[in-house]
Amino acid sequence: MSTLYVENLPEDLYEALRTQAREHGKSISAEVISLLRENIPTPDELARRRSLLQCARRLSARRPGSTWRFPTAEEMQRKDRLR
């Protein structure tokens, strides 16, 4: 496993990180790893996102010229009230 050192970390950011780690019951290192996993996509994650986007594009292109659209929130509420 690799090691990461961070220099010149602003004190207020360090304190916020330490507080968050304490609230989550983790060490500062474990909290940093969690934050990186949540916010930095790996090559596998990027590939998964590209695949999902391609699938969405295929689905949207499936019916060219279709006039179907998602109902607005207002339309859904009206329909729900009529039930």
Summary of the structure (lengths in Angstrom):
residues: 83
radius of gyration: 22.6
end to end distance: 58.0
largest distance: 61.8
contacts: 125
relative contact order: 0.05
helix: 64%
strand: 0%
